[in-house]
Amino acid sequence: MFSTFNRLDVVVNNAALAVYKTLVETTVEDWDTTLAVNVRACFLTTRFAAELLETVQGSVVNMSSVCCGR
């Protein structure tokens, strides 16, 4: 798509991961994976697109949700 229109107007970050374990059951690997998907990926995607978005005064939409139980 980018090559067709030669610009980027919006980036939507909408990836998420939830670990359904108690705090005691949650491993460091679970925690690292959760942060990688929910935080780091959003940062890296936005950073990658920032220069392209700036040229057209584009927008970044970060989506999140709250889960109450399983």
Secondary structure, 3 states (H helix, E strand, C coil): CHHHHCCCCEEEECCCCCCCCCCCCCCHHHHHHHHHHHHHHHHHHHHHHHHHHHHCCCEEEECCCCCCCC
